Amino acid sequence: MKEKVDIKSVAAYCGVAISTVSRVLNNRPDVSQKTRENVFAAVQKLGYVPNNSARNLAKTGSDCVVIIARGRGNPFLVRIISAAEECIRENGCFSVIRPIDSQEDELRTASVLVAENKPLGVLLVGGRSDYTQEDIDVLGVPFVCVSFTNAFGTLDEHVCSSVSIDDAAEAQRAVTHLIKNGHRSIATLLAVEEDRSISDLRKAGYCAALVEAGIPIDEGLIEYCGSFDMEDAHAAALRLFDRRRDFTAIFAITDLFAVASIKAAAERGIKVPDDLSIMGMDGLPFTRYTLPELTTLEQPAERMGEESALLLFSMLRSKNNARHLTLPAKLRYGGTVKRYNPQKTQVKGTVPNKSGIA
């Protein structure tokens, strides 16, 4: 089978950056004549057929897409960005990527980069879920919310596109998995109280699962970390263990929180899953290598990234083509959830032990 020739192949053959090939194919003036000739010669020799879908979209004079990643160093967002960037390259464009801290304002950062780069559009990877029309007026270009929706905002659904999981429904599913394994006293680690974003949505799912099972909501089993950082999650888990020992499981709203909880449990002499079950959410690849392997709900990060770029290009082709795509998560069985047996005697205030890893 003949190997596929793409824009990366042309760039590698010429020994130039992908963005340089893109500028040549888009007839941009900021490329030397010699480089231009080399690129066209490579295109002819390799048989590369440019994908014109992006270059013929909106005549903005730019082949750039801005990507804002809210959550500096978050490995989940890195996977989304990598897939989005690949799709953007395949469509003859290049990316300007700016990571920011989870406390920073992604729209303010995006507005600055839009003014500087005059992009086709923006991908907001991670962000608030309460945008108003006034908030987004600063952008002036099409944008896609990636890994979140505007669940708490007032935007008309035709203003922007989004691609995400259903955070509330998937969180409910995660907690229900614990309940099906016999757990009825389930704590949770959340980020920020009333953040009007993912933390609130996943808290809603946690509460919905308990209510559906006829389990009272115990506010004393809800612990806020103050941020999405592992260090803060570790401190929060220690606070929870020091305050209560009558729960049998933890639902951590992110895998990072779950890993921090495993460490905190070990520091308090609590064995996972023999004494305590822990359920994560996100499906980060490295959590396959924790001891024990984390049981979690896996988000389709790579598909999320690719679909977000395709949604943006679709919006550029048609101004009234905004879409909201909800992707399913997948339950990934590990070794941190164990069936609870109430007949066993608790040891050191920890959870009973029974076979039945889930």
Helices and strands as residue ranges (DSSP letters): H 7-14, H 18-25, H 33-46, H 52-55, E 64-70, H 75-90, E 94-100, H 106-117, E 121-125, H 133-136, E 143-146, E 161-164, H 167-180, E 186-190, H 198-212, G 219-221, E 222-224, H 230-243, E 249-252, H 255-267, E 277-282, G 285-289, E 295-298, H 301-317, E 324-326, E 330-332
